[in-house]
Amino acid sequence: MELTRRHALAGAAALAAYPLLPNAPARAAVPLADKQAPSYYRYRVGDAQVNAISDGVNTFPLGDSLVLNAKKDEVSAALEKAFLPKDKVSIHFAPLVINTGGKLVVVDTGNGPGAFASSKGNVGQFPSNMAAAGLDAKAVDLVVISHFHGDHINGLLTADNVLAFPNAEVLVPASEWKYFMDDGEMSRQTSERMQGVFKNARRVFEAGLKKKVTPYEWDKELAPGLLPVASVGHTPGHTSFVLSSGSDKVFIQSDVTNHPALFVTHPDWHLMFDQDPAMAETTRRKVYDMLVAEKMRVQGFHYPFPANGFVEKDGTGYRLVPAHWSQVI
C-alpha cells in the first residue's frame, strides 16, 4: 500500500512540474515508416478461395477528358462528395488469384514491370504482393485475361521479357483475340491511344506467348466454377466472370465500371477508355441491375482495395457497399 501511495505522489509531482518544462519537440523512437504492408486480401466463395492482390494505385490530375459526357466541375463534385480530392483521380488495380482446390488461377495480371519502373513503384506491384501472400507464380495453372488493355495483360511478362507464369496456360476471350490480332482492324485505328493498345497487345503476345494462348468462348466454364460472361463495350471482347461454388458466388466485373465514386454512382457517364461508350453504359446498367436483384457480391478491378462489396440502387444510379473486412478466411 505504501509503495502505491509513493508512486501516486511522485506522479502528481511530475504533473505539477510539467508546465515548467521547456517546450521541446516530440521525438519518435524510430523513423516514420514509408511503406504500407503488402496488400492482399483473402475470402472464400464456397470451397474456392479468392485472393485479391493489389497491383497499386495510379494518381493523376483530373483533366477535361476522363468523362466524355460530363463537365469537369461535375466530376470534381462527385469526387468531393465521396470525400476524395476534387482535382485528381486515383485509380486502383486488383488482379485475382483464385484457388479452386484443384487449380490455381490468375485473373488479369496488372500493369507489369515497365509501369513499375516508370511509376516509381506505385503500380506494377502484383508480383511482389502475390509473393508476399505466399503464392508462387510457377504454381499457377491458368492465367485468364478479361481484355487486352495494358493494365490487364502487361504483367504476363517479367522485366526480362520472359513469361511471368512459366507453367500456365493463358486463356483469352476469342472475340478480343480476333479483333486485336486483325491487321485490318489495326490499320483502321485513328487515335494514338488505340494504336498503342493494338501495338502493346502484339508486343505482349508475341513475346513467346502465342503458343501458350488459348482463345475461349463465353458461357463455357474455364476452371472449376469459373464462367466467363460477355460484358462488351469497354472493348469488343470485354469479359466478366461468375465464380460459383455450392450456393455461393461472386461476380468478377473486370472493367464494367472504373472508379465507383464516378461510374457506379453515375452509370450514364462515359469513360474515355470505353471503346464503345454507349454499349458500355448499356452493359453497366444490365450488370448492376442483376447484382442488385440477386444481391450478389461483386469484385471490381478498379474498386478501392480490397475491391469487393455489394451494390444497391440509389436514385438513377447505384451505390457500392464495401464488404466488411474479416479476419476469418
N, C-alpha and C positions, 0 to 999 in steps of 0.2 A: 504493500500500500504506500509506504514511504517513497519507494522508487517511482511509482506512478505520479505521486504528488510533485516530486522533484522535476520530472520530465515536463509536467504541465506548467510549472512555474518558469522553467527555462524557456519553454515555447512562448509563453506570454511575454517574457522579457525580450525575446527576439523580435516578436511582432511589434512591440512598443518601439524598438530601436530602428525598425525598418525605414521609416520616413527620413531618418538621419543619414542613411547610407547614400553615397553618391549614385547618380543615375548612370549606370553602366549598361551598355548594350548586352542583351542576352546572347550567349554563345552556345551553339549546338555542340554536343559532344562529338558528333561525326558529321561529315559533309552531307548536304542535302542530296537525296537520290535524284538521278536524272533520267531514269527509265522505269516504265511500268513492268509488272510481272509479265511473263509470257501469256499471250492471250489465246486461250482455248476454253471451250465450254462443252460439256457432255450432257446429253439427256437420252432417254430411251423412247423408242416408238415400238411398243410391244417387245419382241425379243431382239430387235435391232438397236444398236447404239449409234447415235448421231454425234459426231464431233464437229462442232463449229470452230473453225480455225481462222483467226484474223490474219488478213494479208496487209493490214494497216489502214491508214486514213489519208486521203489526198485533200488538202485545203487550198482553195484558190479564191481570188476576188470574184464577187458577184458581178457579172457583166450584163449586157443587154440581151444576150442571145441564148442563155441557158433554157429559158422557157419561151417558146416561139410565139405563143398567143396570149401572153400576159405581160403587163408593163413591169419594169424593174421595181418600181415602188410597190406594186402588189406582191411581188416575190419577197421583197425586203420585209413587208408587213407579215407575211406568212412565217418567215424565219423568226422574226421578233416575237410573234405570238407563241412560237414553240420554245421561247427562251434561248434562242440561238443568235449569234451576231448577225446583224441585218445586212452587213456589207461583204460577207464572204460565205462560202459554202464548203462544208466538209463532207466528202463522200467516203463511206466505209466500204470495205470489201471483205466478204466472208465465204471463202470456199468451204466445202464439207469433206469430211472423211467418214464414211458410213461402214460400220462393221455389221454385216448381216448375220454373222455367226458362221457363215461358210465362205464369204467373200469380203475383202477389204476394198472399198470403192471410193475413189475420189470424184467429187462432182465440182468441176471447174478448178482452175489452177492458179488464179491470181495474176498479178501484173508482171511477175518474172524478175530475173536478176538485173536486167537493164534498167528497169524502173527503180529497183532498189538503189542502184548506184546514183542515178540522176536525181532521185528524191532525197538523197542522204539518209536512206533507211526508213522513210515514212511509209512507203508501200513496198511490196515485194517481200513481206515478212512470212509468207506461208511456209516455206521450207523450215525456217528456224522455229516457228511456233509449232509446226507439226512434229518436229523432232523433240521439242520440249514437252509435248503431250505424250511422248513415248511411242510415236507411230513412225515406222520405218518406211521410207519411200520405196525401198527394194521389196517390201512385202505387199505392195499394192497390186491387186489382181486386175482391176479395171479403172480406167480414167474415163469418166463420162462428161462430155462437153455439151453445154446448153446452146452456145452460139459462138461466133468467131471474132468477137471484139477482143482486143488485146488483153484486157484485164481478166479475161476468162481462159485464154489459151497460151499466153506468153510463159506461164510457169511450167509448160510442158518441157522446156529446155533449161539446162543449167547455164551458169555463166560461161562455161566452156563449150556451150552449144551442143551438148550431148543430152541424151534422154534423162529427164529428171526422175522418171518412174520406169527404170530399165526393163522390168519384168511384167509390165502391164500392157494389156490390150487397150487401145484408145478408141472409144466409141463416139461418133459424131452424128448429128442429125443429117439424114440423107438429103433433105431439101437444102440445108445450109451448105453442105459439101458441093452439091450440084451447082448452086448459084455462085459461090465464091471461087470455085475452080474452073468456071466457064470463062474462057478468054474473051468471048464476045461481050459478056456482062462487064468484065473488067474494062474493056475498051470504051464502053458507053458511059463510064463514070466521069462526071464533070467537076465534082467538088474535090478539093485537095484532101479533105478528111476521108472520103470514101475511097479515093485512090489509095490512100495509106492503109485502110482496112484490108483491101484486096492484097496489096503488096505484103503486108505483115502476115496474113494468113498463108500466103505462098512461102514466105520465109520460114515460118514455124513448121509447116507440114512437110516441107522439102528437106528438112534437116534430119534425115534418117527416119522420119515418122511414117511416111506414106505406106510402107509395107506393114505397119502395125495398126493402121487406121481401118476401122470397120464402120461404114455408114449404117445407121439404124433407122427404122421406121417408127412413127408414133404409135402408141396404143399396143405395143408389144413389149413385154417385160424384159428388162436388160439384165437384171440381177434379182435375186430373191426379194420380191416385194417392191421393186423399183420400176415404176411405169412412166414412160415419157409421154407427155401430152402436148399437143400443139398450142402455142401461145404467141402467134406471129404478130408482126407489126414493128417490134423493135428491130428485128431483122427478118428476112424472108423465111428462115428456118428456125426461128427462136423457139426454144423448148423449155417447158417446165416439167416437174416430176411430182408424182404422188408416191410417197414411201408408205407402205402399209405392212402391218404385222399384227395378226389377230384382229381385234376390233379397233386398234389404234392406227392413226395415220397422220401424216404431215404433208402439206403442200409446199414444195420447194419451188418458189416462184421465179427464180433467176432474176431477170430484169423486167418483169411485168411493170414494176414501178422502180424508180430511182429513190431518192431520199423521201421517206414517208411524210415528213413535215410539209413537203411540197406536193407530191404526186399521189399519196394516199388521200390526203385532205382535199386535194383538187384533182380528181381523176381526169378532168377535162383539159388540164394543162398539157401541152405538147413539149416533150423534151427534145432538145436539139439532136440527141443521139438516136432518137427513134427514126428508123429509115422510112416507115410509113406511119406518120403521127396519128392520122385518123383511125387506121386499123389498130394501132397500139392502144388508143383510147377505148375502142370497142372491146378489145381483148381484156383490158384492165377492168372495165365495168363488169364484164361477164365473169371473170375470175373472182372479183371481190364480192359480187352478189352471191356466188356459190359459197365462198368462205363464210360469209355472214349467215347464209341459210343453214349450212352444215356445222357451223361453229368449229371449224377445222383449224388446227394450228397451222401457221404459215412461217416459213423460213425465207427471209429476203436477203439476197446477196448484198444489197446496198443499205440494209437496215443498220442502225447503230448496234454495235456488238452487245450481246451475243446474237442479235439479229433474228430473233423469233418471237412470236406472240400470237395474238388473235386480232381480228378486225370486227368492228361494229359499224352499222350505218350511222352517219352523222350529217344530217341535212341533205345536201345534194352530193356529199362526198362520203368519206369513211374516216374512221379513227383507228389507229393502231394501239392496241393494249398490250404492252410488253409482257411476256410470260414471266412469272415470278422466278427469281434465281433459286436454285435448290442445291443443297449440298449432297443430296441423295441422288445417285445415278440409277 
